[in-house]
Amino acid sequence: MPDALSSRATIPTPRGERLADETVALRAAKVPVGGTEGYPELARAAQPPVGDGGLPPHWRPETAAVRVAVPRTPYGENAEALFLTSGFVQPSAEAAAARFAGDEEGYTYARYGNPTTSSFEQRLAALEGTEAAIATSSGMAAILMLCLGLLKAGDHVVCSQSMFGATIRLIGTDLAKFGVASTFVPQTDVDAWRVAIRPTTRLLLAETPTNPLTEVCDIAALADIAHHAGALLAVDNCFATPALQRPVAFGADIVVHSGTKFLDGQGRVMAGALCAKQALVQETFLPVLRSAGMTLAPFNAWVVLKGLETLHLRLQAQSATALRLAHWLQAHPAVARVFYPGLSSHPQHALAMRQQSGCGGAIVAFEVRADGPEHGRARAFAVLDALRTLSLSTNLGDTKTLCSHPASTSHGRLTEAQRQAAGISQGLIRVSVGLEHIDDITADLARGLDALT
């Protein structure tokens, strides 16, 4: 038969008609709309799902990070395909009606789902050890989906006061306008979480380690508190990622991700996700996605999907360098305090080692010595302005080392009282450790720090 992989202008359609040139320009495609029927070469090339709906018991997480995906197309591509389409052609009107009604599986419209996005969701769920995952356009979109899916007016949320600044504002200010109450408690005080519970509490939300002070919460203890109260525990796993920590293994119900950070790993795109049981994803979060449209773009999903393939290698290397940087900072006379779970001096060091596979992660924060807030801000700015190799950027999780001033950036929209409650001082600098050589990282930081002594 003619080359089934060439333009349909050279071959008849499965119905026997031939297409005019103008139609070919619009309709020529390598994979016929009707599937592989009538094209045996394509049918033979079709492959079953890599994971076939779940992680094979003999696969380690590192293998899942490169192998879990939706089925290959009939072309048998080795790298996962990128489906850039806003809509999907339906085999019949009856099938279209069934798919839109949710009675039959199949892609219909890109706001509801896309094969590339599904590959990312399946792979992340496999790594986190959950039944399912649902992707969003950003990490904050994932938290918004979490809240819109689980909460209504009159409900109550207990949240760590050390959460990311935008999360604190979303829950404490924006959701309050719609009648959702919230209580913010010290991240590491288990009793404070317990005391904050009300009859209307529906959700406990923690981030471990926190941004930027790397406070670690006892996931199992918070899970017990939540479940005793009939609530759910959601854990933001952005800093540790499933390469180091799997919150559901300690009792968490939902795992929150900003894929923009370590999951992508190279600072290219924005993405987010929630990982949970299949029923929770399908019945609670998917309806929010369909209505609110915080959909992850297929290209972004593909980028993060490929980023997951090197996640374990990156986190191990970055954590090792971060530990060396933390020790170096501890010894510098211009540094007042270092925040890093891998240090034995960290208040939750032992807990972090149990929950995070014996690694401290890739985020280090430190305070410069200063006499008061204004002096601390000026000295922190001086260190950042002296950088020549490292990047002054508010993102994190990149292969490039990134430095930022949380009080004026990520937590800049908080009130001074909220910043103080979260422990965010004006002299604080956050370092997201990349893959540069440790000597080059310390040399660049030394330029500014040495000038302060």
ZAMARGU-4260 file (C-alpha; in steps of 0.2 Angstrom, whole numbers, plus 5000, padded with zeros to 4 digits):
<rodrens>
0) 5000/5000/5000 | 5006/5018/4999 | 5016/5025/5013 | 5004/5026/5027 | 5015/5039/5036
5) 5014/5052/5022 | 5001/5065/5017 | 4983/5058/5014 | 4984/5067/4997 | 4994/5052/4991
10) 4981/5038/4997 | 4963/5035/4997 | 4953/5038/5013 | 4946/5023/5022 | 4930/5026/5013
15) 4938/5026/4996 | 4936/5044/4992 | 4950/5055/4986 | 4953/5072/4993 | 4955/5088/4984
20) 4971/5098/4986 | 4962/5112/4996 | 4955/5099/5008 | 4971/5090/5010 | 4979/5107/5015
25) 4967/5107/5030 | 4964/5088/5033 | 4980/5079/5029 | 4986/5070/5044 | 4998/5056/5049
30) 4986/5047/5060 | 4968/5045/5052 | 4953/5051/5061 | 4946/5034/5062 | 4961/5026/5070
35) 4972/5013/5063 | 4958/5003/5054 | 4963/5001/5036 | 4981/5005/5040 | 4989/4988/5046
40) 5007/4996/5047 | 5000/5009/5060 | 4990/4996/5070 | 5005/4985/5072 | 5015/5001/5078
45) 5003/5005/5092 | 5009/5002/5109 | 5000/4998/5126 | 5001/5010/5140 | 5018/5010/5148
50) 5011/5009/5166 | 4995/5001/5161 | 4985/5011/5174 | 4998/5009/5188 | 5016/5007/5193
55) 5022/4989/5190 | 5028/4982/5207 | 5046/4979/5201 | 5048/4997/5195 | 5058/5009/5207
60) 5053/5028/5207 | 5067/5032/5196 | 5060/5021/5183 | 5043/5028/5185 | 5050/5045/5182
65) 5055/5041/5164 | 5042/5027/5159 | 5025/5031/5166 | 5014/5039/5152 | 4999/5037/5141
70) 5000/5024/5127 | 5011/5028/5113 | 5003/5034/5096 | 5003/5022/5082 | 5020/5029/5077
75) 5029/5021/5092 | 5038/5037/5097 | 5051/5034/5111 | 5049/5052/5118 | 5031/5056/5124
80) 5021/5065/5111 | 5016/5083/5112 | 4998/5086/5108 | 4995/5104/5103 | 4976/5104/5100
85) 4962/5113/5108 | 4949/5100/5102 | 4947/5082/5098 | 4938/5074/5083 | 4924/5062/5089
90) 4921/5045/5080 | 4902/5048/5081 | 4889/5060/5087 | 4884/5046/5100 | 4901/5044/5106
95) 4903/5063/5108 | 4887/5064/5118 | 4893/5050/5129 | 4911/5057/5132 | 4904/5075/5136
100) 4892/5067/5148 | 4906/5057/5156 | 4899/5040/5152 | 4913/5035/5140 | 4931/5039/5141
105) 4939/5049/5128 | 4946/5067/5125 | 4934/5080/5120 | 4941/5098/5123 | 4958/5103/5129
110) 4951/5113/5144 | 4945/5096/5151 | 4960/5085/5146 | 4974/5082/5134 | 4985/5066/5132
115) 5001/5076/5135 | 4993/5082/5152 | 4987/5065/5156 | 5005/5058/5154 | 5011/5071/5167
120) 4997/5068/5179 | 5000/5049/5178 | 5018/5050/5180 | 5017/5062/5195 | 5004/5051/5203
125) 5015/5036/5202 | 5029/5046/5210 | 5019/5052/5224 | 5010/5035/5227 | 4993/5042/5224
130) 4979/5035/5213 | 4977/5050/5203 | 4983/5068/5200 | 4975/5083/5191 | 4986/5096/5183
135) 4984/5115/5184 | 4991/5131/5176 | 5001/5135/5192 | 5005/5130/5209 | 4993/5144/5216
140) 4979/5138/5204 | 4981/5120/5212 | 4978/5128/5229 | 4963/5138/5223 | 4956/5122/5215
145) 4959/5113/5232 | 4949/5127/5241 | 4935/5128/5228 | 4933/5110/5228 | 4933/5106/5247
150) 4926/5122/5255 | 4910/5132/5255 | 4904/5147/5265 | 4904/5143/5284 | 4919/5131/5283
155) 4935/5133/5292 | 4953/5130/5287 | 4968/5127/5298 | 4984/5133/5290 | 5002/5135/5294
160) 5007/5153/5297 | 5023/5149/5288 | 5015/5145/5271 | 5020/5154/5255 | 5015/5172/5256
165) 5002/5171/5241 | 4994/5155/5250 | 4992/5165/5266 | 4984/5180/5257 | 4972/5168/5246
170) 4966/5159/5262 | 4966/5172/5275 | 4960/5187/5264 | 4952/5182/5247 | 4943/5167/5253
175) 4937/5176/5269 | 4926/5187/5257 | 4916/5172/5253 | 4913/5166/5270 | 4927/5154/5273
180) 4936/5156/5290 | 4954/5152/5293 | 4966/5150/5308 | 4985/5151/5305 | 4995/5142/5318
185) 5014/5139/5321 | 5020/5126/5308 | 5029/5115/5321 | 5017/5116/5336 | 5006/5101/5335
190) 4996/5106/5350 | 4992/5123/5341 | 4985/5113/5326 | 4974/5102/5338 | 4967/5117/5348
195) 4963/5127/5332 | 4951/5113/5326 | 4932/5118/5326 | 4916/5108/5322 | 4917/5117/5304
200) 4935/5113/5300 | 4936/5104/5284 | 4954/5106/5279 | 4972/5107/5286 | 4985/5114/5275
205) 5003/5113/5278 | 5019/5115/5268 | 5035/5105/5273 | 5048/5111/5272 | 5041/5129/5272
210) 5046/5143/5261 | 5058/5151/5265 | 5063/5145/5283 | 5062/5127/5279 | 5052/5123/5295
215) 5046/5104/5295 | 5029/5098/5301 | 5025/5081/5308 | 5014/5075/5293 | 5008/5059/5303
220) 5003/5069/5318 | 4994/5082/5308 | 4985/5068/5298 | 4979/5060/5314 | 4972/5077/5320
225) 4963/5080/5303 | 4956/5063/5302 | 4950/5063/5320 | 4940/5079/5316 | 4933/5072/5300
230) 4944/5084/5289 | 4957/5081/5276 | 4976/5085/5277 | 4984/5093/5261 | 5003/5095/5261
235) 5012/5106/5249 | 5027/5095/5244 | 5035/5108/5232 | 5052/5109/5241 | 5055/5091/5245
240) 5046/5083/5229 | 5042/5065/5228 | 5061/5062/5225 | 5063/5065/5244 | 5046/5064/5252
245) 5029/5056/5249 | 5017/5064/5261 | 5003/5051/5258 | 5015/5038/5265 | 5013/5047/5282
250) 4994/5049/5281 | 4991/5065/5270 | 4976/5065/5259 | 4981/5077/5246 | 4998/5082/5239
255) 5000/5100/5232 | 5013/5104/5219 | 5020/5119/5210 | 5027/5111/5195 | 5035/5127/5191
260) 5049/5123/5203 | 5059/5107/5205 | 5047/5096/5194 | 5051/5107/5179 | 5069/5110/5186
265) 5075/5122/5173 | 5064/5137/5176 | 5055/5136/5159 | 5036/5135/5162 | 5022/5137/5175
270) 5013/5122/5181 | 5004/5115/5196 | 4995/5099/5202 | 4985/5090/5216 | 4988/5072/5219
275) 4975/5062/5228 | 4963/5047/5227 | 4954/5044/5211 | 4937/5048/5218 | 4943/5064/5225
280) 4951/5070/5209 | 4937/5065/5198 | 4922/5070/5209 | 4928/5085/5218 | 4943/5093/5208
285) 4939/5089/5190 | 4922/5098/5190 | 4931/5114/5196 | 4944/5112/5182 | 4930/5111/5169
290) 4921/5126/5176 | 4935/5137/5181 | 4948/5133/5168 | 4964/5133/5177 | 4970/5121/5164
295) 4988/5117/5162 | 4994/5120/5144 | 4999/5104/5134 | 5016/5112/5130 | 5019/5116/5149
300) 5014/5099/5153 | 5026/5091/5141 | 5041/5102/5148 | 5037/5097/5166 | 5034/5079/5161
305) 5052/5078/5154 | 5058/5087/5169 | 5052/5073/5180 | 5064/5061/5171 | 5079/5070/5180
310) 5071/5074/5196 | 5079/5061/5207 | 5096/5065/5200 | 5094/5084/5202 | 5087/5083/5220
315) 5101/5072/5226 | 5115/5083/5218 | 5107/5099/5224 | 5104/5093/5241 | 5122/5088/5243
320) 5128/5105/5237 | 5115/5113/5249 | 5122/5105/5264 | 5140/5110/5260 | 5133/5128/5257
325) 5124/5128/5274 | 5140/5123/5283 | 5150/5136/5274 | 5137/5150/5279 | 5137/5144/5297
330) 5155/5148/5298 | 5154/5165/5290 | 5156/5180/5302 | 5143/5190/5293 | 5129/5177/5294
335) 5118/5177/5310 | 5108/5161/5307 | 5106/5147/5294 | 5090/5138/5291 | 5092/5121/5283
340) 5084/5104/5288 | 5100/5095/5284 | 5110/5104/5298 | 5110/5095/5315 | 5106/5112/5322
345) 5090/5113/5313 | 5075/5111/5326 | 5067/5098/5316 | 5082/5090/5309 | 5078/5072/5315
350) 5060/5073/5309 | 5066/5080/5292 | 5078/5065/5290 | 5064/5053/5293 | 5052/5061/5281
355) 5064/5067/5268 | 5074/5051/5264 | 5089/5057/5274 | 5091/5073/5264 | 5089/5092/5268
360) 5083/5097/5251 | 5090/5111/5240 | 5084/5127/5249 | 5095/5136/5261 | 5090/5152/5270
365) 5101/5163/5280 | 5100/5180/5290 | 5114/5193/5289 | 5120/5201/5305 | 5112/5218/5307
370) 5106/5231/5320 | 5087/5232/5316 | 5076/5229/5301 | 5081/5243/5291 | 5100/5239/5293
375) 5096/5221/5289 | 5087/5225/5273 | 5101/5236/5267 | 5114/5223/5271 | 5104/5209/5263
380) 5102/5220/5247 | 5121/5223/5247 | 5124/5204/5247 | 5112/5202/5233 | 5118/5216/5222
385) 5136/5210/5223 | 5131/5193/5214 | 5139/5190/5198 | 5137/5172/5195 | 5121/5167/5204
390) 5104/5174/5199 | 5094/5187/5208 | 5077/5179/5205 | 5061/5174/5215 | 5059/5157/5207
395) 5066/5142/5214 | 5070/5124/5210 | 5081/5128/5195 | 5097/5120/5189 | 5104/5138/5191
400) 5106/5144/5209 | 5094/5158/5213 | 5094/5170/5227 | 5080/5181/5233 | 5075/5193/5247
405) 5058/5185/5254 | 5052/5200/5264 | 5051/5211/5249 | 5046/5198/5236 | 5037/5182/5239
410) 5031/5188/5256 | 5030/5207/5251 | 5011/5208/5251 | 5010/5202/5269 | 5008/5214/5283
415) 5023/5217/5294 | 5014/5207/5308 | 5011/5193/5296 | 5029/5193/5291 | 5035/5193/5309
420) 5023/5179/5313 | 5031/5169/5299 | 5048/5173/5305 | 5052/5183/5289 | 5065/5196/5294
425) 5072/5210/5283 | 5089/5202/5284 | 5084/5185/5277 | 5091/5179/5260 | 5084/5163/5252
430) 5095/5152/5241 | 5088/5139/5229 | 5104/5129/5226 | 5107/5123/5208 | 5120/5112/5200
435) 5135/5124/5199 | 5151/5119/5208 | 5150/5123/5227 | 5166/5133/5226 | 5158/5145/5213
440) 5143/5147/5223 | 5152/5151/5239 | 5164/5163/5230 | 5149/5173/5223 | 5141/5174/5240
445) 5157/5178/5248 | 5159/5194/5237 | 5145/5202/5246 | 5146/5194/5263 | 5165/5198/5265
450) 5161/5216/5262 | 5149/5216/5277 | 5163/5211/5290
</rodrens>
